[in-house]
Amino acid sequence: MGKLIVIEFVSLDMVIEDPDGADGTPWGGWAFRYGPESVAGDKFALGEVLDTGAMLLGRATWQRFSRIWPGRDDEFSRKMNAIPKLVASRSSDGVEAWSNSSLLRGDLIEEVAGRRRERDIVVAGSGSVVAALRAHDLVDEYRLLVFPTVLGRGRRLFDQDDRPLGLALESAERMGQAVRLVYGRDAAA
């Protein structure tokens, strides 16, 4: 049985919206103000998961990534380009712009639950996809890269929750000016 791992850039107040500034919000680009040592490479410590798992992305995140990753050729980029990518979209017909991408057909929850039995699945960004998976109790782990900024506005990782969510801290490690926090399910919650 695989795990469903959510990876996110977050501010101290849990904002996930526009970390790179591509959405053009007034507060956008907050994660990239701290230099490449905080964002470059495998900062989420995915390691082997990139070789054996699959990545799940919402349409908007996939579109952004499909413009960034195919032109890169370092070791981490090669893994990002090689991993199978599942795109959750109701409005996109084509995902040819990025190798190893396919549209996720059928019900998101059923498809992910079935595929998670076979391999690890990493969800990057994709706030609405994460919210839907969390609502159906499918998230096993959160790997958060927390940046030392408070935005006070923007979409938050846990905005949509209507029930408490118990998590257990598995690790904390400094990544440049950011901190990588890894949370798993809290068996006591």
NUGU-522250 format. One record per atom (N, C-alpha, C): residue in one letter; x, y, z. Coordinates in steps of 0.001 Angstrom, whole numbers, padded with zeros to 6 digits, always signed. Layout:
N
AXYZ
...
This chain:
189
M+000844-001175+000000
M+000000+000000+000000
M+000889+001237+000000
G+000596+002162-000903
G+001343+003401-000974
G+000782+004457-000045
K+001477+005585-000005
K+001034+006723+000792
K+000655+007862-000143
L-000264+008689+000300
L-000568+009924-000405
L+000129+011045+000359
I+001095+011676-000317
I+001944+012691+000293
I+001632+014041-000343
V+001268+015015+000479
V+001013+016373+000011
V+002264+017197+000271
I+002758+017877-000768
I+003900+018780-000601
I+003436+020199-000934
E+003811+021138-000057
E+003368+022519-000231
E+004418+023495+000271
F+004567+024618-000428
F+005221+025800+000104
F+004150+026517+000907
V+004433+026885+002165
V+003456+027597+002992
V+004133+028737+003744
S+003353+029774+003993
S+003814+030854+004860
S+003551+030447+006312
L+004013+031232+007264
L+003759+030910+008668
L+002282+030859+008997
D+001468+031634+008269
D+000021+031593+008505
D-000687+030653+007540
M+000062+029684+007006
M-000438+028580+006193
M-000993+028975+004833
V-000595+030128+004300
V-001001+030518+002953
V-000201+029695+001953
I-000904+029142+000969
I-000257+028365-000094
I-000374+029057-001446
E-001140+030101-001506
E-001434+030773-002775
E-000243+031591-003277
D+000075+031409-004548
D+001030+032214-005301
D+002435+032300-004693
P+003038+031161-004349
P+004382+031221-003756
P+005452+031721-004726
D+005218+031547-006037
D+006220+031969-007021
D+005882+033295-007698
G+004710+033853-007415
G+004305+035123-008009
G+003663+035002-009372
A+003497+033786-009894
A+002956+033590-011243
A+001486+033990-011357
D+000756+033984-010233
D-000658+034364-010278
D-000858+035873-010272
G+000203+036618-010007
G+000128+038072-010046
G-000582+038714-008869
T-000725+037994-007747
T-001354+038608-006582
T-000386+039631-005981
P-000894+040621-005252
P-000008+041627-004645
P+001016+041019-003687
W+000697+039875-003066
W+001601+039252-002111
W+002414+038112-002729
G+002229+037855-004029
G+002851+036701-004681
G+004371+036749-004710
G+004964+035580-004839
G+006415+035426-004917
G+007085+035289-003566
W+006292+035133-002517
W+006823+035125-001161
W+007831+034008-000891
A+007685+032842-001471
A+008610+031733-001200
A+009947+031928-001902
F+009945+032627-003014
F+011160+032746-003820
F+012008+033954-003430
R+011568+034691-002423
R+012339+035836-001935
R+013514+035405-001070
Y+013563+034133-000710
Y+014575+033645+000221
Y+015725+032912-000467
G+015791+032993-001776
G+016901+032423-002515
G+016737+030968-002872
P+017569+030497-003783
P+017443+029129-004296
P+017713+028045-003260
E+018521+028331-002241
E+018808+027290-001246
E+017548+026855-000499
S+016503+027676-000528
S+015251+027313+000125
S+014278+026576-000793
V+014428+026692-002112
V+013427+026118-003013
V+013969+025148-004063
A+015261+025163-004326
A+015817+024354-005421
A+016060+022905-005000
G+015957+022006-005960
G+016247+020596-005722
G+015138+019886-004972
D+015500+018794-004327
D+014535+017926-003654
D+014321+018366-002207
K+013823+019559-002013
K+013623+020124-000671
K+012560+019376+000133
F+011708+018620-000530
F+010683+017864+000180
F+011145+016443+000502
A+012410+016120+000198
A+013008+014818+000501
A+012162+013673-000056
L+011803+013786-001316
L+010998+012737-001955
L+011851+011545-002363
G+013107+011782-002730
G+014037+010707-003037
G+013465+009628-003930
E+013378+008421-003397
E+012942+007246-004153
E+011494+007354-004631
V+010678+008128-003936
V+009283+008282-004360
V+009220+008816-005791
L+010187+009651-006159
L+010218+010178-007527
L+010527+009085-008545
D+011144+007993-008101
D+011468+006878-008996
D+010351+005838-009060
T+009596+005699-007989
T+008625+004607-007908
T+007169+005055-007811
G+006945+006320-007516
G+005592+006814-007304
G+005012+007501-008522
A+003961+008243-008270
A+003302+009056-009300
A+003009+010420-008687
M+002859+011413-009545
M+002536+012761-009095
M+001126+013099-009548
L+000359+013700-008663
L-000990+014138-008966
L-001020+015654-008896
L-001526+016274-009957
L-001560+017734-010044
L-002914+018194-010541
G-003371+019309-010002
G-004538+019963-010570
G-004150+020637-011873
R-005133+021041-012661
R-004879+021631-013971
R-003949+022841-013911
A-004230+023796-013031
A-003441+025026-012981
A-001991+024747-012587
T-001795+023890-011588
T-000427+023552-011180
T+000278+022803-012300
W-000406+021862-012943
W+000210+021131-014055
W+000613+022102-015164
Q-000250+023033-015504
Q+000076+023990-016572
Q+001327+024800-016219
R+001407+025246-014982
R+002585+026011-014551
R+003830+025138-014622
F+003760+023929-014068
F+004910+023028-014064
F+005316+022629-015486
S+004337+022463-016374
S+004650+022020-017744
S+005421+023086-018523
R+005415+024304-018043
R+006209+025370-018668
R+007597+025483-018038
I+007772+024904-016869
I+009028+025030-016129
I+009942+023820-016307
W+009427+022626-016005
W+010281+021451-015877
W+010813+020865-017174
P+010066+020804-018272
P+010609+020134-019464
P+011919+020727-019987
G+012178+021985-019762
G+013402+022611-020255
G+014603+022470-019341
R+014437+021826-018225
R+015535+021682-017262
R+016157+020292-017367
D+017476+020213-017030
D+018173+018941-017234
D+019073+018543-016064
D+018876+019092-014887
D+019650+018629-013729
D+019023+017327-013214
E+019658+016688-012256
E+019189+015380-011787
E+017756+015431-011257
F+017443+016419-010427
F+016096+016530-009878
F+015075+016776-010989
S+015397+017622-011933
S+014483+017906-013052
S+014247+016668-013895
R+015278+015879-014116
R+015093+014635-014872
R+014103+013715-014163
K+014167+013658-012837
K+013212+012834-012075
K+011800+013409-012179
M+011684+014733-012113
M+010369+015370-012238
M+009780+015111-013629
N+010611+015113-014635
N+010138+014874-015994
N+009797+013400-016223
A+010461+012503-015509
A+010253+011061-015715
A+009075+010495-014919
I+008767+011065-013781
I+007711+010496-012934
I+006373+010543-013670
P+005558+009497-013553
P+004212+009558-014135
P+003408+010670-013458
K+002745+011479-014268
K+001973+012604-013765
K+000504+012419-014112
L-000344+012480-013093
L-001783+012373-013260
L-002353+013775-013117
V-003155+014197-014080
V-003693+015551-014075
V-005185+015497-013807
A-005596+016106-012697
A-007006+016179-012332
A-007581+017451-012942
S-008413+017287-013966
S-008976+018447-014649
S-010306+018084-015289
R-011244+019015-015172
R-012522+018853-015860
R-012549+019646-017159
S-011540+020512-017363
S-011587+021404-018518
S-010432+021225-019504
S-009453+020424-019172
S-008301+020242-020055
S-008454+018963-020864
D-008137+019055-022149
D-008184+017870-022999
D-006806+017303-023295
G-005793+018174-023289
G-004475+017729-023691
G-003426+017966-022632
V-002570+016973-022433
V-001474+017097-021480
V-000159+016659-022128
E-000059+016911-023427
E+001121+016485-024174
E+002349+017354-023909
A+002166+018537-023328
A+003261+019490-023155
A+004320+019021-022164
W+004001+018017-021357
W+004967+017534-020364
W+004961+016017-020382
S+006125+015432-020592
S+006247+013984-020740
S+005657+013229-019549
N+005156+012050-019849
N+004607+011124-018858
N+003393+011674-018110
S+002649+012561-018763
S+001427+013115-018166
S+000206+012458-018785
S-000805+012231-017956
S-002068+011718-018465
S-003201+012315-017640
L-004336+012498-018304
L-005512+012998-017609
L-006086+011907-016723
L-006463+012285-015531
L-007094+011356-014612
L-008560+011274-014989
R-008975+010149-015459
R-010364+009938-015889
R-011178+009380-014726
G-012437+009676-014704
G-013293+009139-013652
G-013286+010013-012411
D-013836+009478-011353
D-013965+010181-010090
D-012600+010325-009409
L-012250+011539-009020
L-010954+011813-008400
L-010714+010913-007187
I-011663+010854-006288
I-011490+010107-005040
I-011317+008613-005314
E-012157+008049-006151
E-012055+006626-006474
E-010733+006304-007171
E-010347+007145-008128
E-009105+006911-008873
E-007892+006965-007952
V-007840+007982-007101
V-006686+008137-006218
V-006650+007019-005182
A-007781+006685-004601
A-007821+005599-003613
A-007324+004292-004239
G-007749+004004-005460
G-007305+002788-006132
G-005828+002802-006462
R-005346+003911-006980
R-003932+003998-007358
R-003007+004019-006139
R-003489+004563-005040
R-002696+004618-003806
R-002434+003217-003259
R-003266+002276-003594
R-003022+000892-003158
R-001769+000320-003826
E-001424+000853-004997
E-000318+000307-005788
E+001004+001040-005607
R+000956+002352-005304
R+002190+003140-005227
R+001942+004418-004459
D+003043+005073-004086
D+002954+006377-003455
D+002487+007397-004481
I+001712+008354-004026
I+001252+009450-004872
I+001612+010751-004171
V+002258+011640-004917
V+002650+012945-004408
V+001751+013991-005041
V+001130+014828-004205
V+000319+015939-004693
V+001101+017210-004415
A+001434+017948-005468
A+002182+019200-005338
A+001238+020370-005590
G+001254+021348-004676
G+000370+022501-004856
G-001071+022032-004916
S-001790+022468-005948
S-003112+021920-006266
S-004076+021957-005087
G-004295+023141-004536
G-005085+023316-003327
G-006457+022671-003346
S-007196+022781-004449
S-008542+022197-004475
S-008488+020674-004504
V-007478+020108-005150
V-007303+018653-005155
V-006980+018177-003741
V-006067+018882-003067
V-005696+018520-001695
V-006921+018585-000786
A-007719+019639-000907
A-008910+019781-000066
A-009876+018615-000276
A-010077+018214-001514
A-010988+017092-001801
A-010449+015787-001224
L-009160+015558-001359
L-008564+014325-000831
L-008594+014311+000691
R-008323+015457+001304
R-008369+015554+002761
R-009799+015321+003279
A-010779+015862+002577
A-012180+015683+002985
A-012587+014213+002986
H-011901+013399+002179
H-012192+011965+002117
H-011140+011143+002870
D-010368+011821+003726
D-009392+011170+004600
D-008366+010335+003832
L-007901+010846+002701
L-006934+010102+001901
L-005487+010573+002078
V-005264+011698+002744
V-003902+012225+002895
V-003214+011509+004052
D-002060+010918+003754
D-001286+010207+004769
D-000196+011066+005383
E+000313+012027+004607
E+001464+012788+005062
E+001482+014168+004415
Y+001891+015169+005191
Y+002108+016527+004679
Y+003587+016839+004825
R+004200+017245+003730
R+005578+017737+003771
R+005499+019213+003397
L+005719+020047+004390
L+005528+021479+004225
L+006855+022201+004303
L+007106+023077+003353
L+008260+023952+003400
L+007731+025300+003873
V+007995+025619+005130
V+007423+026794+005785
V+008413+027951+005715
F+007939+029079+005167
F+008778+030263+004977
F+008470+031307+006046
P+009485+032070+006462
P+009334+033022+007557
P+008630+034312+007127
T+007409+034167+006702
T+006624+035328+006317
T+005167+035096+006702
V+004508+036173+007106
V+003083+036131+007426
V+002385+037035+006415
L+001460+036467+005655
L+000816+037211+004572
L-000526+037815+004978
G-001248+037180+005857
G-002511+037715+006320
G-003655+037622+005326
R-003397+037118+004168
R-004432+036941+003148
R-003955+035901+002146
G-004888+035387+001370
G-004576+034343+000399
G-005146+033012+000850
R-005223+032092-000077
R-005775+030763+000214
R-004848+030009+001153
R-005441+029450+002177
R-004670+028707+003169
R-004826+027205+002946
L-003841+026475+003380
L-003846+025023+003204
L-005058+024381+003850
F-005453+024859+005011
F-006543+024219+005738
F-007797+025077+005787
D-008004+025961+004832
D-009188+026833+004778
D-010502+026070+004756
Q-010568+024968+004048
Q-011833+024299+003774
Q-012261+023317+004855
D-011461+023143+005871
D-011768+022104+006864
D-012909+022507+007782
D-013800+021579+008023
D-014894+021812+008949
D-014809+020860+010145
R-013689+020162+010242
R-013483+019257+011369
R-012004+019306+011763
P-011710+019006+013016
P-010311+019000+013448
P-009501+017956+012681
L-008228+018226+012551
L-007328+017316+011849
L-006123+017069+012747
G-006002+015869+013268
G-004881+015537+014135
G-003705+015027+013317
L-002550+015614+013553
L-001329+015216+012848
L-000220+014954+013864
A+000759+014183+013465
A+001910+013890+014308
A+003175+014366+013600
L+003965+015189+014272
L+005212+015676+013698
L+006199+014526+013569
E+006707+014313+012347
E+007678+013253+012108
E+009094+013798+012011
S+009231+015017+011450
S+010567+015617+011383
S+010462+017112+011108
A+011538+017805+011466
A+011684+019228+011183
A+013138+019476+010820
E+013364+020145+009691
E+014730+020369+009238
E+014822+021711+008520
R+015852+022457+008831
R+016069+023752+008201
R+016501+023573+006747
M+015910+024387+005867
M+016231+024408+004438
M+016469+025869+004051
G+017703+026336+004198
G+017953+027753+003963
G+017171+028541+005000
Q+016372+029502+004561
Q+015556+030299+005475
Q+014222+029629+005805
A+013919+028532+005159
A+012665+027815+005397
A+012916+026622+006317
V+011825+026008+006758
V+011893+024785+007559
V+010985+023757+006911
R+011527+022539+006697
R+010690+021459+006185
R+010097+020717+007382
L+008778+020730+007445
L+008054+019996+008477
L+007351+018822+007817
V+007487+017657+008405
V+006804+016474+007901
V+005845+016000+008981
Y+004573+015949+008598
Y+003513+015503+009498
Y+002847+014275+008916
G+002623+013280+009759
G+001866+012099+009375
G+000551+012068+010134
R-000196+011020+009907
R-001465+010840+010620
R-001177+010633+012098
D-002012+011208+012944
D-001911+010993+014388
D-002872+009853+014734
A-002316+008727+015124
A-003134+007546+015417
A-004081+007793+016592
A-003725+008723+017467
A-004563+009003+018627
A-005727+009938+018303
A-005650+010628+017182
A-006692+011631+016849
A-007935+010986+016279
